[in-house]
């Protein structure tokens, strides 16, 4: 994709910052073109789902210092997350994605329900009640359901940095919500 028209509009508007939502290859291309246009030197670029474990190996130094937000970050300091990240890196040779963390939590939630109900899933009301309790420890940290069944979990600001081995990864700055 060619973002030159959009980047010309950004340059002309000279905003305080730009925020994008471009997951996947479009995000990589936008980010590269933003840097090539020199806009990163004058207008901060923020994103969600754009600079992640899939795009960082392509962006490398271009993404260094980039800040974004997410409900999971690889360096969340809890035992479940440390084990999840280490096991994932051992098996796949790279950091897990946010999507992998979500899938892992979903599996652990289901396992928690099965364990809580001793394998008897025949009573749908009991399954629902167990799900509402969220009987598992999330890789995301604090996690529970609101009375409307919407998840309540920490949301993090993160920054793209090199780890001790020189790999780019998003690292937690702080809990923002």
C-alpha positions in Angstrom: 0.0 0.0 0.0 1.1 3.5 -0.7 0.3 5.9 2.1 1.9 9.0 0.5 -1.4 10.9 0.2 -2.2 10.2 3.9 1.3 11.1 5.0 1.1 14.4 3.0 -2.1 15.2 4.9 -0.5 14.5 8.2 2.5 16.7 7.3 0.2 19.6 6.2 -2.1 19.3 9.3 1.0 19.1 11.7 -1.0 17.4 14.5 0.4 16.9 18.0 0.4 13.1 17.4 -0.9 10.4 15.1 -2.6 7.2 16.2 -3.2 4.3 13.8 -4.8 0.9 13.9 -3.1 -1.1 11.1 -2.6 -4.7 12.1 -0.5 -6.9 9.9 1.5 -6.0 6.8 -0.4 -2.7 6.3 0.9 -1.6 9.6 4.5 -2.5 8.7 4.2 -0.6 5.5 2.6 2.5 7.1 5.2 2.5 9.8 8.1 2.2 7.3 6.7 5.0 5.2 6.0 7.2 8.2 9.7 6.9 9.2 10.9 7.3 5.5 8.8 10.5 5.3 10.7 11.8 8.4 7.4 12.4 10.3 8.6 10.4 13.2 11.1 13.2 14.0 8.3 15.8 14.5 5.0 14.0 15.0 4.8 11.1 17.5 3.1 8.0 16.1 1.0 5.8 18.5 -0.8 2.6 17.7 -2.8 -0.4 18.8 -2.2 -3.8 17.2 0.3 -2.3 14.7 3.7 -2.8 16.4 3.5 -6.3 17.9 5.4 -9.6 18.0 4.7 -10.3 14.4 5.7 -6.9 13.0 8.7 -6.1 15.3 11.0 -8.6 13.5 10.3 -6.7 10.3 10.4 -3.2 11.7 13.4 -3.7 14.1 15.2 -0.4 14.8 12.4 1.6 13.0 10.1 0.6 15.9 12.6 1.3 18.7 10.9 3.5 21.3 7.4 3.2 19.8 4.7 3.3 22.4 1.3 1.6 22.2 -1.3 0.0 24.4 -2.4 -3.5 24.9 -4.1 -5.8 27.4 -1.1 -8.1 27.4 2.7 -7.5 27.3 5.4 -10.1 27.2 7.1 -8.9 30.4 4.1 -8.8 32.8 5.5 -9.9 36.1 3.5 -13.0 37.2 4.4 -16.7 37.3 1.8 -17.7 34.7 3.0 -15.1 32.1 6.7 -15.9 32.7 6.1 -19.6 32.1 3.9 -18.9 29.1 6.5 -16.7 27.4 9.4 -19.0 28.2 7.6 -22.1 26.9 6.4 -20.3 23.8 9.9 -19.0 23.0 11.4 -22.4 23.6 8.9 -24.1 21.2 8.6 -21.4 18.5 11.9 -19.5 18.8 10.2 -16.1 19.1 8.0 -14.0 21.4 4.3 -14.9 21.6 1.8 -12.6 20.1 -1.0 -10.9 22.0 -3.3 -13.3 20.1 -1.4 -16.3 21.5 -1.8 -14.9 25.0 -5.5 -14.5 24.5 -5.8 -18.0 23.2 -3.8 -19.4 26.1 -6.0 -17.6 28.6 -9.1 -18.9 26.9 -7.7 -22.5 27.2 -6.8 -21.9 30.9 -10.3 -20.6 31.5 -11.9 -23.7 30.0 -9.5 -25.9 31.9 -10.4 -24.1 35.1 -14.1 -24.7 34.5 -13.6 -28.4 33.7 -11.4 -28.7 36.9 -13.9 -26.7 39.0 -16.8 -29.0 37.9 -14.7 -32.2 38.1 -15.3 -32.8 34.4 -19.1 -32.7 34.5 -20.2 -30.1 32.0 -23.8 -31.5 31.7 -25.3 -28.7 33.9 -25.2 -25.6 31.8 -26.1 -23.3 34.7 -23.2 -24.7 36.7 -20.9 -24.2 33.7 -22.1 -20.6 33.4 -21.5 -19.9 37.1 -18.1 -21.4 37.0 -17.2 -19.3 33.9 -18.4 -16.2 35.8 -15.9 -17.0 38.6 -13.0 -17.2 36.0 -11.3 -20.0 37.9 -7.8 -19.5 36.4 -4.7 -17.3 36.7 -4.4 -15.1 33.7 -1.1 -14.3 31.9 -2.5 -10.8 31.7 -2.5 -10.3 35.5 -5.6 -9.4 37.3 -8.7 -10.8 35.6 -12.3 -11.2 36.4 -15.7 -10.7 34.8 -18.0 -7.8 35.5 -21.7 -8.5 36.2 -22.4 -7.9 32.5 -19.8 -10.6 31.7 -17.3 -8.1 30.2 -13.8 -8.9 31.2 -12.1 -6.6 33.8 -8.3 -6.8 33.3 -5.4 -4.4 33.4 -4.5 -2.5 30.2 -0.8 -1.6 29.7 1.2 1.0 27.9 4.2 -0.6 26.3 7.3 0.4 24.4 9.2 -1.4 21.7 12.8 -2.1 23.0 15.6 -4.6 22.5 15.7 -7.4 25.1 18.9 -8.8 26.6 19.4 -11.0 23.4 18.9 -8.1 21.0 15.4 -9.1 19.9 12.8 -6.3 19.7 9.8 -6.8 22.0 7.1 -4.6 23.5 7.9 -4.1 27.2 5.5 -2.8 29.8 5.7 0.9 30.8 2.8 0.9 33.2 -0.8 -0.1 33.9 -3.0 2.6 32.3 -6.4 1.3 33.0 
